[in-house]
C-alpha cells in the first residue's frame, strides 16, 4: 500500500473507466460486482447514463446539459483509469444512496 492508497489491478482501473461509457456501467456492475472500486465508478456511470437519457428528451436545454454529462463522463473515465475514486458533485451523493 504505497502512500497509504490501496493498490488495485490494471483490470479494475480499466473496468472502472469503462463504467462511464453509458450502458457498460450496467455490464460492469454485473461482471465486477466484487470490486468496490469498479462498483463505485459503475454506480456513478449508471446515474450519468440515466441522466443523459432524461436530458435527451428535453429539447435544446437538455441537449446543452448533456454536454455537461459528457464532460463528467470524460473526467470520471480518466480518474478511474488513474486509480482515483473521485466523487462527482451531486452524482456522487446519489450514487452513495443506491445500494446495488
Residue, then its C-alpha position, 0 to 999 in steps of 0.5 A: x500500500x504505497x502512500x497509504x492508497x490501496x493498490x488495485x489491478x490494471x483490470x479494475x482501473x480499466x473496468x472502472x473507466x469503462x463504467x462511464x461509457x453509458x450502458x457498460x456501467x450496467x455490464x460492469x456492475x454485473x461482471x465486477x460486482x466484487x470490486x468496490x472500486x469498479x462498483x463505485x465508478x459503475x454506480x456513478x456511470x449508471x446515474x450519468x447514463x440515466x441522466x443523459x437519457x432524461x436530458x435527451x428528451x428535453x429539447x435544446x436545454x437538455x441537449x446543452x446539459x448533456x454536454x455537461x454529462x459528457x464532460x463528467x463522463x470524460x473526467x470520471x473515465x480518466x480518474x478511474x483509469x488513474x486509480x482515483x475514486x473521485x466523487x462527482x458533485x451531486x452524482x456522487x451523493x446519489x450514487x452513495x444512496x443506491x445500494x446495488 
